[in-house]
Structures are given as C-alpha cells and as structure tokens.
C-alpha cells in the first residue's frame, strides 16, 4: 500500500510518502517554492515524493490529511460563544474565511489534487482525515525504535487538543488523556514570544535561545497569575490575561500591567526584561514537561517515551528530561511541528487502519531525517555550470582533505551533500559549517553569514563515538533535539570580571575549548553524527579531527534569516554568492569565493522577510 500524507493551510505545509509501512520520502513545500513556512497545498513536495519512488498517480492508494477541519471550525464557533460578546469583531473577520475556504477543505483538497495530479483519479474515494494530535503521536511512535512506549504530544492547539498522552504498542496507538483548548503550553510560550517582540510560530526558538541571558525572576508571578501547574503536570491557564480566544493578539492590557509595560516592538533593542521573561517562561515550560513525564511514568510504568508537537522542539526541556532519567529512553520526532503531521497521518493509516506490519528499526524509521531530494554528480555539475559557478571537481579523498583544511583555516563552508533533511534542523545535508574552536565564529556567522541576531547560539555536530568526551550526555542525539553541558574538562574558568556581566555582555566571554558552540550557560544543542546515516559528514568531521584533534564542527542551517534551507545546488550557489561564506562544497564540486564572477554576487541582506 502506498500512502501519501499531507499537511497544509496553517503553516509548514509538507508531504510524505509511506510504502508498505516504510517512510520513503518527505519534503516541506517551503524548500521547493522558497517561501518560508509556506502553508499552501504542497504540490511540489507531493510531486517530489512520487518522483523519488518512481510512482505514478494511479499507484497512490490513499491520501490522508493531518487534521480534521470541521472540528477546528467547531472550536472557533464554540470559543466565540464561550467568550461572547468579546471577540465578536474577530469572529466576524474570520468567519467568511472559514465559510469560503476552510469549512469546505475536503473539496479544496480534492480540487487541488485534481488540478495538479490528475482529474482522472477519484480523489474523493482515496481521501482520508486524521486527527491533529493523533498525527503527532503517530509521527512520534511509529518511526521510533521502541516496540512499546508512552507518547506525549504538546503544541499550540490541534482541533481541540493541546496536550495528549497516548500509549503505543506494535502497530497500534491509543490516546488515553488530553488537555483541551484554551489551556495550552504551546500558546503560553507563544504569548511570551509575542510579548518579547518575536513572531508567533517562528520566533519561539529565539525565546529559547535568549533565555540563558536572563534570570527566571518572573516564575512566581507567572505561577500566581497565569498558570496553575498540578503535581502530574496537567495545567490550567487564567484566560483573563490572554487574548488569543477573542483577538488576533496573544496577550492583553492586563498582561501588560502584570509585566510592567506593553510588548516589545519587533526590531526594538532587547533589554534585560525580555531576557528575564524568556528565562522565566522557559523555566515554566521545563517544569510542566518534566512533571508531565513523571506523571506518565508513574501511571503507565513504561520505560520508553516518544515526543512530538511543537513544544517537543524545545531541546532545552528535552535535555533536562533526559538528564533526570525519568524514562530509560526518549525518542523525539525530528519534524515535531506541523510538517511532521504529514508523516504521522500516513503512518496512522498504514498501521492502524490497514494493519500493515510495523518493522522496528535498530536506530529509528526516520533514516536520519534524510528524506528529501539528492542530486547526482552529473546533474550537480550541469546545474552549477548553468548558474555560472567556477569550481573544481575533486575525488572523495581530495574533497575531504581540502574541506577539512579550509575549516581548520577558519573558513565558513557551505556543505550540500546527499538527501535534504526533513524538519527544521540542518543535519549535515544542507549545512553551513565552521571551526568551533574559534572565539569569533559565533558572532561572525550570525552577523556576516546568517544576517540574524548576534545572541543566537549555534549547534555542534560531534562524532557519535566521541560525544561523551566533549559533552555531558550519554545518549545519541542525531536530530539536534537534546541540550547538554559541555564536558567539565573542556570548560574554561570564568574570570571574576565576567561573572557580574548581564545579558548580551556575556556573549563575548569564551566558556570552553569550543566557544563557538557553547552557550552562555555552558550548554550546547548537540547533534551526534553517525556513519550509518550520514557517512560523508561523518568522514568530514573525522578528517577535521585528524587535523585538529577536535571531533566537533559548528553546524547551522544553510540559509540566511528568513530564507528556507537550501534545496538544490542552485539554491546553495545563490546563498553562497549572497553571503560571506568563503567555500562551497556541493557533492564533489568545490567552489572558492575569490574565484567566482563578481557580477554574480548577490545582496541577501534584504532578500527575505525577517522571521
């Protein structure tokens, strides 16, 4: 059976192809049409999935959408009734959109499938719908390396559910508990994202990165006024302080009064208040996640935990949960947001409805998240030549020697290899990489390559066999979803003068032997690199280790702020020519900036809308 899963119409539209219970291909629409967080019907992602598997349209047995639009409309209507007359104007504004488009989403999907994939197919007979949190849970459990596990999903909101507990066993998944809208950990975090001046649904990771610069001084205030956290991790929000049920804003004037002023305007300078607010909501999030996990372990007795939903991308909370050893093993879906719903929807139909066999992989069923397109050497050469690139075509031995030396010489390298990653993280397929030992790389990459805020941290890619020598973690973290401290013997003693610094002033003080990937609290968002899933990236880091003694590289996504991660060799070349990346490696083609045609240089600083 060939199952096509799709997510769309909210944000991060995506498609996934599952064949006989195996994930074969997956892609986010933004990577193909170059529109960040694209929500439109994922036409190009679907076509990629079919081409990857050499399938015709007629070979698709079912198409499954990742949530149920009618239930979402029910929530909108019932929320208005519950809060009336507040929010009447917001309701009047959104109702026509729902009536015109979203309420009739089944017809919309059928029309899109017919227009782009073929009118001769009876799409109505093939189209199915999954529930939003079931899709998240299925994306977490079915690809996991566990025969049996507890499954915790947490996000803003699906149809009604914001948090769910399910139990997976074999090819079955049963939801046991749910927390319903408007009580949502994801929306609480998004409220603080909005209040600190970042964009909801894209800036939450900035709040997480900003948190270590602050002190959690507002935790007691948040607990007293905004959220009641119970012993088992369940929670209740005080809606007197939030506007998202009745307005297009997240917070209201009462929230402003509680925290001493209006929200920060986007683009305004960050103050200590924003840093302390970020630290405080991060601490609250960690407390809820840990208590939920402890309650689940106590209730179910299960030793394995799977996580998905947008909150599961909070790698700091994940790392603390791992360190506490509440569960013996934790597996997090690398595409935990809505894009991963396409995977879960397809797997739910494959295993739960069609009863197809689930094969539990020794690592997991996500194949390192390398599920996107790849390009042959001949195709790469042709594409780069047509783009006007000047390059050398090297053997593998030459390639790894030259690239490792460029990194050791302090150069920023664009690295485009193999299949593109699925999910928000670059994992050595479409990455910008650099030497982590440099005390200036973090700031230079942010300001001269990524064109983003200077406070944002970078992640280390480390050989899996060396991870415990460099970081305080004794588990694999292949998807960059666990945070842990740098190993004590690699940390640097802070001078007395630096201990009293506040906020962004902490940024310029090296804290370890690998300062470019060490955050101000000594933490790092770790990616363990495995020879089995990415042999070329593993070989490059090994070559760098042979030269420097360091088995770690800086790894950040190959894009600038506001741009989707690059997909094609042309995307990589254009980003290379629009930034201060000095070397580009695409397959076996090596490009040096100084040898390129100056007429092809681009200005990427203002090319994309800021995220």
DRENMAR-207921 format. One record per residue (C-alpha): residue in one letter; y, z, x. Coordinates in steps of 0.1 Angstrom, whole numbers, always signed. Layout:
% DRENMAR-207921
R code    py    pz    px
R    A     Y     Z     X
...
***
This chain:
% DRENMAR-207921
R code    py    pz    px
R    X    +0    +0    +0
R    X   +35    -9   +12
R    X   +62   +14    +0
R    X   +99    +8    +5
R    X  +121   +39    +4
R    X  +159   +36    -1
R    X  +189   +60    -2
R    X  +223   +48   -12
R    X  +255   +53   -33
R    X  +266   +86   -18
R    X  +267   +84   +20
R    X  +244   +73   +48
R    X  +225   +46   +30
R    X  +192   +37   +46
R    X  +158   +21   +41
R    X  +123   +30   +53
R    X   +90   +11   +52
R    X   +58   +31   +48
R    X   +25   +12   +52
R    X    -8   +29   +43
R    X    +9   +63   +48
R    X   +25   +54   +82
R    X   +62   +51   +89
R    X   +66   +16  +103
R    X  +104   +11  +103
R    X  +136   +27   +92
R    X  +173   +20   +96
R    X  +207   +31   +84
R    X  +229    +4   +68
R    X  +259   +15   +89
R    X  +241    +3  +121
R    X  +239   -32  +107
R    X  +272   -37   +89
R    X  +292   -14  +113
R    X  +307    +8   +86
R    X  +304   +45   +94
R    X  +285   +65   +67
R    X  +281   +33   +47
R    X  +270   +42   +11
R    X  +264    +7    -3
R    X  +230    -7   -12
R    X  +211   -10   +22
R    X  +205   -48   +21
R    X  +204   -53   +58
R    X  +183   -22   +65
R    X  +158   -34   +40
R    X  +156   -69   +55
R    X  +152   -53   +89
R    X  +122   -32   +77
R    X  +105   -62   +62
R    X  +110   -83   +93
R    X   +98   -56  +116
R    X   +65   -55   +97
R    X   +63   -93   +91
R    X   +62   -87   +54
R    X   +72  -110   +25
R    X   +90   -96    -5
R    X   +58  -101   -26
R    X   +40   -77    -2
R    X   +60   -47   -14
R    X   +40   -26   -39
R    X   +67    -1   -48
R    X  +104    +6   -42
R    X  +114   +42   -45
R    X  +149   +56   -48
R    X  +156   +90   -32
R    X  +171  +108   -62
R    X  +175  +108  -100
R    X  +209   +95  -112
R    X  +205  +108  -148
R    X  +201  +144  -136
R    X  +232  +141  -114
R    X  +252  +129  -145
R    X  +238  +159  -164
R    X  +251  +182  -137
R    X  +285  +166  -138
R    X  +287  +170  -176
R    X  +274  +205  -178
R    X  +296  +216  -149
R    X  +326  +204  -168
R    X  +315  +222  -200
R    X  +310  +254  -180
R    X  +344  +253  -164
R    X  +364  +237  -192
R    X  +393  +232  -196
R    X  +397  +234  -158
R    X  +388  +202  -142
R    X  +395  +180  -172
R    X  +416  +155  -152
R    X  +389  +153  -125
R    X  +363  +148  -152
R    X  +383  +120  -168
R    X  +387  +104  -134
R    X  +350  +104  -125
R    X  +335   +97  -159
R    X  +344   +60  -160
R    X  +328   +55  -126
R    X  +296   +72  -138
R    X  +296   +53  -170
R    X  +302   +20  -153
R    X  +280   +24  -122
R    X  +260   +55  -116
R    X  +247   +62  -150
R    X  +231   +28  -150
R    X  +220   +29  -114
R    X  +185   +17  -123
R    X  +199   -16  -135
R    X  +222   -17  -104
R    X  +193   -13   -80
R    X  +172   -39   -98
R    X  +202   -63   -98
R    X  +207   -57   -60
R    X  +170   -62   -53
R    X  +170   -94   -74
R    X  +202  -108   -58
R    X  +193  -101   -22
R    X  +155  -101   -21
R    X  +144  -124   -48
R    X  +147  -130   -86
R    X  +111  -139   -90
R    X   +99  -104   -84
R    X   +95   -80  -114
R    X  +115   -52   -97
R    X  +116   -30  -128
R    X   +78   -27  -126
R    X   +80   -17   -89
R    X  +109    +7   -90
R    X  +104   +45   -89
R    X  +126   +75   -85
R    X  +120  +107   -66
R    X  +140  +140   -69
R    X  +165  +146   -41
R    X  +151  +178   -27
R    X  +115  +166   -31
R    X  +126  +136   -10
R    X  +140  +160   +16
R    X  +109  +182   +15
R    X   +85  +152   +18
R    X  +105  +139   +48
R    X  +100  +173   +65
R    X   +64  +180   +57
R    X   +45  +147   +57
R    X   +56  +135   +92
R    X   +52  +170  +106
R    X   +23  +179  +130
R    X   +11  +205  +105
R    X   -18  +205   +81
R    X    -2  +233   +61
R    X   +34  +246   +62
R    X   +63  +262   +43
R    X   +91  +237   +37
R    X  +127  +248   +34
R    X  +154  +223   +24
R    X  +191  +231   +23
R    X  +221  +208   +17
R    X  +252  +205    -4
R    X  +235  +195   -37
R    X  +210  +170   -49
R    X  +207  +166   -87
R    X  +210  +204   -94
R    X  +192  +219   -64
R    X  +209  +231   -33
R    X  +181  +250   -16
R    X  +144  +247   -22
R    X  +111  +263    -9
R    X   +80  +241   -11
R    X   +45  +245    +3
R    X   +28  +215   +18
R    X    -9  +212   +24
R    X   -27  +180   +33
R    X   -12  +152   +12
R    X    +3  +175   -14
R    X   +36  +193   -17
R    X   +45  +218   -44
R    X   +81  +232   -49
R    X   +80  +270   -56
R    X  +116  +282   -56
R    X  +150  +267   -59
R    X  +187  +277   -58
R    X  +209  +257   -81
R    X  +244  +243   -80
R    X  +272  +255   -76
R    X  +256  +281   -52
R    X  +252  +261   -21
R    X  +251  +270   +16
R    X  +260  +234   +25
R    X  +290  +234    +2
R    X  +302  +267   +16
R    X  +301  +252   +51
R    X  +318  +221   +38
R    X  +345  +242   +22
R    X  +353  +257   +57
R    X  +351  +221   +71
R    X  +378  +211   +47
R    X  +399  +242   +52
R    X  +398  +238   +90
R    X  +411  +202   +87
R    X  +380  +181   +92
R    X  +364  +156   +68
R    X  +337  +168   +45
R    X  +303  +151   +50
R    X  +312  +141   +86
R    X  +331  +169  +102
R    X  +306  +198   +97
R    X  +292  +193  +132
R    X  +327  +196  +146
R    X  +329  +231  +130
R    X  +296  +240  +146
R    X  +309  +228  +180
R    X  +342  +246  +175
R    X  +325  +280  +166
R    X  +318  +292  +202
R    X  +355  +291  +210
R    X  +363  +317  +183
R    X  +353  +352  +172
R    X  +335  +358  +139
R    X  +363  +381  +127
R    X  +362  +369   +91
R    X  +325  +376   +84
R    X  +331  +408   +65
R    X  +359  +391   +45
R    X  +336  +362   +36
R    X  +308  +386   +25
R    X  +332  +408    +5
R    X  +348  +379   -14
R    X  +329  +346   -11
R    X  +291  +351    -9
R    X  +265  +377   -18
R    X  +235  +375    +6
R    X  +204  +391    -6
R    X  +176  +405   +16
R    X  +153  +375   +10
R    X  +182  +351   +20
R    X  +190  +340   -16
R    X  +227  +340   -22
R    X  +254  +337   -48
R    X  +289  +323   -43
R    X  +320  +336   -60
R    X  +334  +304   -76
R    X  +369  +320   -80
R    X  +377  +308   -45
R    X  +363  +272   -47
R    X  +375  +240   -64
R    X  +346  +216   -59
R    X  +333  +221   -95
R    X  +366  +211  -111
R    X  +387  +192   -85
R    X  +385  +168   -56
R    X  +393  +196   -32
R    X  +368  +221   -18
R    X  +390  +253   -19
R    X  +419  +266   -39
R    X  +450  +287   -36
R    X  +431  +319   -39
R    X  +410  +308    -9
R    X  +443  +301   +10
R    X  +456  +336    +2
R    X  +424  +352   +14
R    X  +426  +335   +48
R    X  +464  +336   +53
R    X  +477  +302   +46
R    X  +470  +266   +35
R    X  +443  +244   +50
R    X  +450  +229   +84
R    X  +461  +193   +80
R    X  +440  +167   +97
R    X  +455  +159  +131
R    X  +474  +191  +135
R    X  +468  +212  +166
R    X  +438  +235  +164
R    X  +447  +272  +165
R    X  +427  +304  +171
R    X  +425  +308  +134
R    X  +404  +276  +130
R    X  +382  +287  +158
R    X  +376  +321  +143
R    X  +370  +306  +109
R    X  +344  +282  +124
R    X  +327  +311  +142
R    X  +326  +332  +110
R    X  +311  +305   +87
R    X  +286  +297  +115
R    X  +275  +333  +116
R    X  +271  +335   +78
R    X  +250  +303   +79
R    X  +228  +317  +106
R    X  +223  +349   +87
R    X  +213  +331   +55
R    X  +189  +307   +72
R    X  +172  +335   +91
R    X  +169  +357   +61
R    X  +155  +327   +40
R    X  +130  +320   +67
R    X  +120  +357   +70
R    X  +116  +359   +32
R    X   +94  +328   +31
R    X   +72  +340   +59
R    X   +67  +373   +42
R    X   +60  +357    +8
R    X   +37  +329   +19
R    X   +21  +342   +51
R    X   +23  +307   +65
R    X   +27  +302  +103
R    X   +45  +268  +102
R    X   +79  +259   +89
R    X   +94  +225   +82
R    X  +132  +220   +77
R    X  +153  +192   +61
R    X  +185  +187   +43
R    X  +220  +185   +58
R    X  +220  +222   +68
R    X  +189  +216   +89
R    X  +211  +196  +113
R    X  +227  +229  +122
R    X  +209  +231  +155
R    X  +225  +264  +165
R    X  +210  +281  +135
R    X  +177  +263  +142
R    X  +177  +276  +178
R    X  +183  +312  +167
R    X  +155  +309  +142
R    X  +132  +295  +168
R    X  +141  +323  +193
R    X  +134  +350  +167
R    X   +98  +336  +163
R    X   +99  +342  +126
R    X   +74  +313  +124
R    X   +49  +303  +151
R    X   +60  +267  +149
R    X   +91  +249  +135
R    X   +95  +212  +129
R    X  +128  +197  +118
R    X  +131  +162  +103
R    X  +154  +143  +128
R    X  +171  +125   +99
R    X  +176  +156   +78
R    X  +206  +142   +59
R    X  +205  +117   +30
R    X  +193   +88   +52
R    X  +161  +107   +57
R    X  +157  +108   +19
R    X  +145   +72   +21
R    X  +116   +83   +44
R    X  +107  +113   +21
R    X  +109   +92   -11
R    X   +85   +66    +3
R    X   +61   +92   +17
R    X   +61  +112   -15
R    X   +49   +81   -35
R    X   +24   +72    -8
R    X    +8  +107    -6
R    X   +15  +125   -38
R    X   +13   +96   -63
R    X   -10   +71   -47
R    X   -31   +98   -29
R    X   -31   +79    +4
R    X   -46   +97   +33
R    X   -22  +117   +55
R    X   -30  +115   +92
R    X   -15  +145  +110
R    X    -3  +132  +144
R    X    -6  +154  +175
R    X   +32  +152  +181
R    X   +45  +140  +147
R    X   +47  +109  +125
R    X   +83  +100  +133
R    X   +74   +83  +166
R    X  +102   +99  +184
R    X  +126   +86  +157
R    X  +125   +52  +175
R    X  +121   +33  +142
R    X  +149    +7  +145
R    X  +151   -28  +159
R    X  +144   -38  +195
R    X  +152   -69  +215
R    X  +130   -90  +238
R    X  +142   -97  +273
R    X  +148  -134  +265
R    X  +167  -125  +233
R    X  +189  -100  +252
R    X  +197  -125  +279
R    X  +207  -151  +253
R    X  +228  -126  +233
R    X  +247  -113  +263
R    X  +253  -147  +277
R    X  +268  -159  +244
R    X  +291  -129  +244
R    X  +304  -138  +278
R    X  +288  -110  +298
R    X  +283  -111  +335
R    X  +250   -94  +345
R    X  +221   -92  +369
R    X  +186   -94  +356
R    X  +165   -69  +376
R    X  +129   -59  +379
R    X  +120   -24  +365
R    X  +118    -9  +400
R    X  +153   -23  +408
R    X  +167   -13  +374
R    X  +157   +24  +376
R    X  +169   +27  +413
R    X  +203   +11  +405
R    X  +209   +31  +373
R    X  +198   +64  +389
R    X  +222   +58  +418
R    X  +251   +49  +395
R    X  +245   +82  +377
R    X  +243  +101  +409
R    X  +276   +85  +420
R    X  +293   +99  +389
R    X  +295   +68  +367
R    X  +292   +67  +329
R    X  +264   +44  +319
R    X  +257   +27  +286
R    X  +219   +27  +280
R    X  +205    +3  +254
R    X  +167    +3  +255
R    X  +137    -3  +232
R    X  +139    +6  +195
R    X  +170   +21  +180
R    X  +169   +57  +168
R    X  +168   +66  +131
R    X  +191   +96  +122
R    X  +224  +109  +135
R    X  +213  +115  +172
R    X  +210   +91  +201
R    X  +178   +99  +219
R    X  +178   +76  +249
R    X  +176   +43  +230
R    X  +213   +38  +223
R    X  +229   +64  +245
R    X  +258   +70  +269
R    X  +245   +89  +299
R    X  +260  +107  +329
R    X  +255  +133  +356
R    X  +255  +168  +341
R    X  +264  +185  +374
R    X  +300  +172  +373
R    X  +326  +197  +361
R    X  +348  +169  +348
R    X  +324  +147  +329
R    X  +326  +166  +296
R    X  +364  +162  +293
R    X  +364  +126  +307
R    X  +337  +114  +284
R    X  +354  +129  +254
R    X  +389  +115  +262
R    X  +382   +83  +280
R    X  +349   +70  +266
R    X  +343   +86  +232
R    X  +381   +89  +223
R    X  +375  +122  +205
R    X  +385  +159  +206
R    X  +382  +175  +240
R    X  +364  +206  +227
R    X  +333  +187  +216
R    X  +301  +195  +236
R    X  +276  +171  +250
R    X  +238  +175  +249
R    X  +213  +175  +278
R    X  +183  +152  +280
R    X  +157  +170  +301
R    X  +122  +161  +311
R    X   +99  +179  +288
R    X   +78  +192  +317
R    X  +109  +208  +333
R    X  +127  +222  +302
R    X  +117  +259  +307
R    X  +131  +258  +343
R    X  +165  +249  +331
R    X  +168  +263  +296
R    X  +157  +295  +277
R    X  +133  +277  +254
R    X   +95  +275  +254
R    X   +91  +247  +228
R    X   +97  +210  +226
R    X  +130  +198  +211
R    X  +126  +160  +210
R    X  +152  +154  +184
R    X  +181  +174  +198
R    X  +179  +199  +169
R    X  +175  +231  +188
R    X  +201  +250  +208
R    X  +192  +275  +236
R    X  +210  +291  +265
R    X  +209  +276  +300
R    X  +184  +294  +322
R    X  +199  +326  +337
R    X  +193  +315  +373
R    X  +213  +283  +365
R    X  +243  +301  +350
R    X  +274  +309  +371
R    X  +290  +343  +372
R    X  +323  +341  +353
R    X  +354  +352  +374
R    X  +373  +382  +359
R    X  +403  +360  +352
R    X  +382  +337  +330
R    X  +367  +364  +308
R    X  +400  +371  +290
R    X  +406  +334  +281
R    X  +407  +324  +244
R    X  +400  +292  +226
R    X  +401  +258  +243
R    X  +413  +275  +275
R    X  +376  +284  +280
R    X  +367  +247  +283
R    X  +377  +242  +319
R    X  +356  +271  +334
R    X  +322  +258  +347
R    X  +295  +281  +334
R    X  +263  +267  +351
R    X  +249  +243  +376
R    X  +251  +217  +348
R    X  +286  +223  +334
R    X  +288  +190  +315
R    X  +262  +201  +290
R    X  +269  +239  +290
R    X  +290  +250  +261
R    X  +314  +280  +264
R    X  +287  +304  +252
R    X  +262  +291  +277
R    X  +244  +272  +250
R    X  +231  +236  +251
R    X  +218  +213  +223
R    X  +185  +203  +240
R    X  +166  +170  +239
R    X  +132  +172  +256
R    X  +122  +137  +268
R    X   +85  +128  +266
R    X   +67  +100  +285
R    X   +46   +92  +254
R    X   +75   +84  +231
R    X  +102   +70  +255
R    X   +86   +61  +288
R    X  +117   +42  +301
R    X  +141   +70  +295
R    X  +116   +95  +310
R    X  +113   +72  +340
R    X  +151   +70  +345
R    X  +155  +108  +344
R    X  +126  +111  +368
R    X  +144   +87  +392
R    X  +176  +107  +388
R    X  +157  +139  +396
R    X  +142  +123  +427
R    X  +177  +116  +440
R    X  +194  +149  +430
R    X  +167  +175  +422
R    X  +181  +177  +387
R    X  +158  +166  +358
R    X  +187  +166  +333
R    X  +212  +139  +321
R    X  +242  +141  +298
R    X  +233  +122  +266
R    X  +258  +113  +239
R    X  +256   +85  +213
R    X  +266   +50  +223
R    X  +297   +46  +202
R    X  +333   +58  +200
R    X  +346   +82  +175
R    X  +344   +67  +140
R    X  +321   +39  +151
R    X  +284   +38  +141
R    X  +260   +40  +170
R    X  +255    +5  +186
R    X  +226   -16  +173
R    X  +225   -50  +190
R    X  +231   -60  +227
R    X  +264   -75  +215
R    X  +274   -41  +199
R    X  +267   -25  +233
R    X  +287   -51  +252
R    X  +317   -48  +229
R    X  +317   -10  +232
R    X  +313   -12  +270
R    X  +343   -36  +271
R    X  +364   -13  +248
R    X  +359   +19  +267
R    X  +359   +32  +303
R    X  +321   +31  +306
R    X  +315   +17  +341
R    X  +279    +4  +339
R    X  +259   -10  +310
R    X  +222   -14  +311
R    X  +206   -35  +283
R    X  +169   -40  +287
R    X  +167   -52  +323
R    X  +203   -66  +323
R    X  +227   -45  +344
R    X  +265   -50  +339
R    X  +293   -36  +361
R    X  +327   -33  +345
R    X  +346   -47  +375
R    X  +327   -80  +374
R    X  +335   -87  +337
R    X  +360  -113  +325
R    X  +393   -92  +319
R    X  +401  -115  +289
R    X  +371   -99  +271
R    X  +384   -63  +274
R    X  +390   -47  +240
R    X  +411   -18  +227
R    X  +386    +6  +210
R    X  +410   +35  +206
R    X  +423   +23  +172
R    X  +395    +1  +162
R    X  +376   +26  +139
R    X  +388   +50  +113
R    X  +385   +85  +127
R    X  +356  +106  +114
***
